[in-house]
Amino acid sequence: MSIAACRGGRRPPAPLDPESRFVPQKLAMRIFLIPFLLILACAATEANAQVSSPYPSPAPMRDAEGHFIGPGAGAGETGGTETAVDEIVGAPDTMDETAPDEMSVEDNPAAQAAAAAALDAPPQPVTLSAKLVDDGPLIPSGLAWRVFSAEPSATGDIALVGRSDQATAVFELKPGDYLAQAAYGFAQATDTMTVAETPQARVLVLDAGALRLGARITGGQAIDESQLLFEIYPQGLEDDPRSVIVRGVRPGELVHLNAGVYHVVSKFGSVNAVAETDIRVDKGQLTDATMFHDAAQVSFRLVSELGGEAIADVDWTVRDAQGAIVYQFTGTFPSVVLAQGDYVVLANRGGGVHNRDFSVVPGSAHEIEVLTAL
């Protein structure tokens, strides 16, 4: 061992390998090449993604022995990914094909010809008549007919193509679909019909009956028919004035209605004498109904003594038991129909007011005298 080594001195440097001085340069080149190679790899991956099919390959399947079968099988096995992708890619082209029976009228010459032939076909006579019931006779009069096109217009309206007030109506209609409506009083029926290229006849059945109304005072007292009017509503809708079927029906008047139950309101006079009931109308039958009023005709006279001469030019007011005004009149001999109940009458003449309490009971007309002095 040399003295320099024992003393911890530094060995003299070994001679350098001629290639060692190029190591740093090689490392620098490798560091530079790594990002460049990564960029090239990403570009190649993106190019492969663009040329590959956008449809996913079906998952491979195996048979009972474990071999790959069907779409998605590996190379050299039954099936193959490329074949499956080709089948999927070809599907949209098949779906875009339009079947001949799905063609629109504009693209179908045969359909256009048929539509044109229907328009050019001559009108055919169509005879319409109606019955109240299936096994009844034809209605001889009083019918109103309306015929509408079954095809709505561009605005959604149904066009009226014909009307008639004849019991047996004849319409000239081109082949096509229509709605025929028959109205007999307040009974109606609507039916569809197809007009062919030959004459035809149709009979509509209304399933309707008739109602005839009358009224009396409770106890059997007759009522002057000029003071009676009736209103007819669908059952259950009597509280809605808009639902009224007919107003102003006179006693003894025949009202034709479709079979069913109706709510009838009888008005005796013009104040508060009202009777209400539900009435059934049977098809093919006339229903006679008599209603009863708990009311009476009442007249008033202002006199200076009982049985005296009536005083003229009096303003009259009648209030019910709740104080509500039910009747007002100016004159000498007022007369009014009032429902059963308690009332007060006030006679105003020259600033002096005279009154009297009275009650109304069903029965004959009666007179109330009001004295100017008690």
NUSE-388795 format. One line per 3 residues: their letters; for each residue x, y, z of C-alpha. Coordinates in steps of 0.2 Angstrom, whole numbers, plus 5000, padded with zeros to 4 digits. Example, Ala and Ser with C-alpha at 12.3 -4.5 7.8 and 13.67 -1.06 7.14 Angstrom:
AS> 5062,4978,5039 ~ 5068,4995,5036
END
This chain:
MSI> 5000,5000,5000 ~ 5007,5017,4996 ~ 5009,5031,5008
AAC> 4996,5041,4999 ~ 4983,5028,5001 ~ 4986,5026,5020
RGG> 4984,5044,5022 ~ 4967,5045,5014 ~ 4974,5053,4999
RRP> 4964,5053,4982 ~ 4969,5040,4969 ~ 4974,5047,4953
PAP> 4960,5047,4940 ~ 4959,5031,4928 ~ 4960,5034,4910
LDP> 4943,5038,4902 ~ 4934,5026,4890 ~ 4933,5035,4873
ESR> 4914,5031,4873 ~ 4909,5037,4890 ~ 4910,5055,4886
FVP> 4894,5053,4874 ~ 4883,5046,4888 ~ 4875,5062,4893
QKL> 4871,5066,4875 ~ 4862,5049,4873 ~ 4851,5052,4888
AMR> 4846,5069,4882 ~ 4841,5061,4866 ~ 4830,5047,4874
IFL> 4821,5060,4885 ~ 4817,5070,4869 ~ 4811,5055,4860
IPF> 4799,5048,4873 ~ 4786,5063,4871 ~ 4788,5062,4852
LLI> 4784,5043,4852 ~ 4769,5046,4864 ~ 4762,5059,4852
LAC> 4764,5047,4837 ~ 4755,5033,4847 ~ 4740,5044,4851
AAT> 4738,5049,4833 ~ 4739,5031,4827 ~ 4725,5026,4840
EAN> 4714,5041,4834 ~ 4716,5035,4816 ~ 4711,5018,4820
AQV> 4696,5024,4830 ~ 4690,5034,4814 ~ 4691,5019,4802
SSP> 4683,5006,4814 ~ 4665,5003,4814 ~ 4654,5015,4825
YPS> 4643,5000,4830 ~ 4649,4989,4845 ~ 4654,4971,4841
PAP> 4642,4958,4849 ~ 4648,4949,4864 ~ 4655,4932,4860
MRD> 4646,4917,4865 ~ 4651,4899,4868 ~ 4643,4882,4865
AEG> 4641,4868,4877 ~ 4659,4862,4874 ~ 4666,4879,4877
HFI> 4670,4884,4859 ~ 4666,4902,4853 ~ 4651,4903,4841
GPG> 4640,4917,4833 ~ 4645,4935,4832 ~ 4660,4940,4841
AGA> 4669,4924,4839 ~ 4688,4925,4838 ~ 4698,4923,4822
GET> 4698,4906,4815 ~ 4682,4901,4825 ~ 4664,4901,4819
GGT> 4657,4918,4816 ~ 4667,4934,4816 ~ 4666,4952,4822
ETA> 4668,4959,4804 ~ 4654,4949,4798 ~ 4643,4954,4812
VDE> 4647,4973,4810 ~ 4643,4971,4791 ~ 4626,4965,4795
IVG> 4622,4979,4808 ~ 4629,4992,4796 ~ 4617,4985,4782
APD> 4602,4986,4793 ~ 4598,5004,4791 ~ 4597,5003,4772
TMD> 4584,4989,4774 ~ 4574,4999,4786 ~ 4573,5015,4775
ETA> 4564,5005,4761 ~ 4546,5010,4760 ~ 4534,4995,4758
PDE> 4522,4998,4744 ~ 4506,4997,4755 ~ 4513,5011,4766
MSV> 4515,5024,4752 ~ 4505,5040,4754 ~ 4491,5044,4742
EDN> 4502,5057,4734 ~ 4515,5044,4730 ~ 4502,5030,4725
PAA> 4495,5032,4708 ~ 4482,5019,4712 ~ 4476,5028,4727
QAA> 4475,5044,4717 ~ 4465,5036,4704 ~ 4453,5029,4717
AAA> 4451,5046,4725 ~ 4448,5054,4709 ~ 4435,5041,4704
ALD> 4425,5044,4720 ~ 4425,5063,4716 ~ 4419,5060,4699
APP> 4406,5047,4703 ~ 4388,5054,4701 ~ 4377,5057,4716
QPV> 4365,5044,4722 ~ 4348,5045,4729 ~ 4347,5041,4747
TLS> 4330,5040,4756 ~ 4329,5043,4774 ~ 4314,5040,4786
AKL> 4312,5037,4805 ~ 4303,5028,4818 ~ 4300,5030,4836
VDD> 4303,5012,4840 ~ 4310,4997,4830 ~ 4293,4989,4828
GPL> 4283,5005,4826 ~ 4276,5014,4810 ~ 4286,5027,4801
IPS> 4284,5045,4808 ~ 4272,5053,4796 ~ 4276,5072,4799
GLA> 4286,5084,4810 ~ 4303,5077,4806 ~ 4318,5088,4803
WRV> 4333,5080,4793 ~ 4351,5086,4792 ~ 4365,5077,4783
FSA> 4384,5081,4787 ~ 4400,5075,4779 ~ 4409,5063,4790
EPS> 4426,5071,4785 ~ 4430,5087,4795 ~ 4436,5102,4785
ATG> 4454,5109,4788 ~ 4447,5120,4802 ~ 4439,5105,4810
DIA> 4421,5109,4806 ~ 4408,5096,4800 ~ 4400,5103,4783
LVG> 4381,5102,4781 ~ 4378,5095,4764 ~ 4359,5094,4765
RSD> 4343,5097,4775 ~ 4325,5093,4773 ~ 4309,5095,4783
QAT> 4300,5080,4774 ~ 4295,5065,4784 ~ 4303,5054,4771
AVF> 4318,5064,4764 ~ 4327,5060,4748 ~ 4345,5067,4746
ELK> 4357,5066,4731 ~ 4374,5062,4739 ~ 4390,5057,4731
PGD> 4398,5041,4737 ~ 4407,5043,4754 ~ 4404,5043,4772
YLA> 4390,5054,4780 ~ 4381,5058,4797 ~ 4362,5058,4796
QAA> 4353,5067,4810 ~ 4334,5066,4813 ~ 4325,5078,4825
YGF> 4307,5075,4830 ~ 4302,5088,4842 ~ 4316,5087,4856
AQA> 4320,5069,4852 ~ 4335,5066,4841 ~ 4345,5052,4833
TDT> 4361,5052,4823 ~ 4369,5038,4813 ~ 4383,5036,4801
MTV> 4381,5029,4784 ~ 4391,5025,4769 ~ 4384,5030,4752
AET> 4389,5018,4738 ~ 4387,5020,4719 ~ 4369,5013,4720
PQA> 4353,5021,4727 ~ 4349,5016,4745 ~ 4336,5019,4759
RVL> 4339,5021,4778 ~ 4327,5021,4793 ~ 4333,5029,4809
VLD> 4325,5023,4826 ~ 4324,5038,4838 ~ 4319,5027,4854
AGA> 4308,5041,4859 ~ 4291,5045,4867 ~ 4280,5060,4870
LRL> 4275,5069,4886 ~ 4259,5079,4889 ~ 4258,5090,4905
GAR> 4245,5098,4915 ~ 4242,5105,4933 ~ 4229,5108,4946
ITG> 4228,5115,4964 ~ 4231,5103,4978 ~ 4213,5096,4982
GQA> 4208,5096,4964 ~ 4204,5114,4960 ~ 4206,5118,4941
IDE> 4219,5131,4936 ~ 4217,5143,4922 ~ 4228,5136,4908
SQL> 4234,5153,4903 ~ 4243,5155,4920 ~ 4253,5138,4918
LFE> 4270,5136,4910 ~ 4282,5121,4911 ~ 4300,5119,4909
IYP> 4309,5102,4905 ~ 4327,5098,4911 ~ 4338,5083,4910
QGL> 4337,5074,4927 ~ 4350,5080,4939 ~ 4354,5096,4929
EDD> 4339,5106,4935 ~ 4350,5119,4944 ~ 4359,5124,4928
PRS> 4348,5136,4918 ~ 4359,5132,4903 ~ 4354,5114,4903
VIV> 4335,5117,4900 ~ 4328,5107,4885 ~ 4313,5117,4883
RGV> 4304,5132,4891 ~ 4286,5138,4889 ~ 4277,5122,4887
RPG> 4259,5124,4888 ~ 4246,5112,4896 ~ 4241,5099,4884
ELV> 4255,5102,4872 ~ 4264,5086,4866 ~ 4283,5086,4868
HLN> 4293,5073,4860 ~ 4308,5067,4869 ~ 4321,5053,4869
AGV> 4316,5039,4882 ~ 4323,5043,4899 ~ 4319,5053,4915
YHV> 4317,5072,4915 ~ 4315,5085,4928 ~ 4299,5095,4925
VSK> 4295,5112,4933 ~ 4278,5119,4933 ~ 4275,5138,4936
FGS> 4258,5144,4941 ~ 4257,5163,4939 ~ 4273,5173,4939
VNA> 4278,5175,4957 ~ 4282,5160,4968 ~ 4270,5146,4965
VAE> 4281,5132,4958 ~ 4279,5113,4958 ~ 4293,5101,4953
TDI> 4294,5083,4950 ~ 4304,5069,4940 ~ 4294,5061,4926
RVD> 4299,5046,4915 ~ 4296,5045,4897 ~ 4295,5028,4889
KGQ> 4299,5025,4871 ~ 4285,5023,4859 ~ 4272,5029,4872
LTD> 4263,5045,4877 ~ 4265,5050,4895 ~ 4252,5061,4903
ATM> 4257,5069,4919 ~ 4247,5081,4931 ~ 4256,5091,4943
FHD> 4249,5099,4959 ~ 4252,5116,4966 ~ 4250,5122,4985
AAQ> 4244,5139,4980 ~ 4229,5150,4977 ~ 4224,5166,4968
VSF> 4223,5181,4979 ~ 4216,5198,4976 ~ 4217,5214,4986
RLV> 4206,5229,4990 ~ 4209,5245,5000 ~ 4193,5250,5009
SEL> 4188,5262,5022 ~ 4176,5249,5029 ~ 4173,5230,5027
GGE> 4163,5227,5011 ~ 4166,5245,5006 ~ 4170,5253,4989
AIA> 4188,5250,4983 ~ 4200,5265,4984 ~ 4209,5268,4968
DVD> 4228,5273,4965 ~ 4236,5262,4978 ~ 4254,5256,4978
WTV> 4254,5238,4984 ~ 4268,5228,4991 ~ 4267,5210,4997
RDA> 4281,5202,5008 ~ 4283,5184,5013 ~ 4287,5178,5031
QGA> 4305,5182,5029 ~ 4302,5200,5024 ~ 4306,5198,5006
IVY> 4296,5207,4993 ~ 4287,5195,4982 ~ 4275,5206,4973
QFT> 4272,5224,4969 ~ 4258,5233,4960 ~ 4250,5250,4957
GTF> 4231,5250,4954 ~ 4214,5247,4962 ~ 4212,5228,4961
PSV> 4228,5218,4961 ~ 4227,5200,4959 ~ 4241,5187,4961
VLA> 4245,5169,4963 ~ 4254,5165,4979 ~ 4261,5149,4986
QGD> 4255,5143,5002 ~ 4262,5152,5017 ~ 4261,5168,5028
YVV> 4262,5186,5021 ~ 4260,5204,5025 ~ 4252,5216,5012
LAN> 4255,5235,5013 ~ 4244,5248,5004 ~ 4252,5265,5002
RGG> 4241,5279,4996 ~ 4245,5298,4999 ~ 4259,5295,5011
GVH> 4248,5284,5022 ~ 4253,5266,5023 ~ 4240,5252,5028
NRD> 4245,5234,5031 ~ 4237,5217,5035 ~ 4244,5200,5039
FSV> 4236,5186,5029 ~ 4239,5167,5025 ~ 4237,5158,5009
VPG> 4230,5140,5009 ~ 4228,5129,4993 ~ 4210,5131,4986
SAH> 4199,5143,4977 ~ 4203,5161,4974 ~ 4200,5173,4988
EIE> 4200,5192,4992 ~ 4209,5201,5005 ~ 4202,5218,5011
VLT> 4214,5231,5019 ~ 4206,5244,5030 ~ 4211,5262,5030
AL> 4207,5263,5048 ~ 4205,5250,5062
END
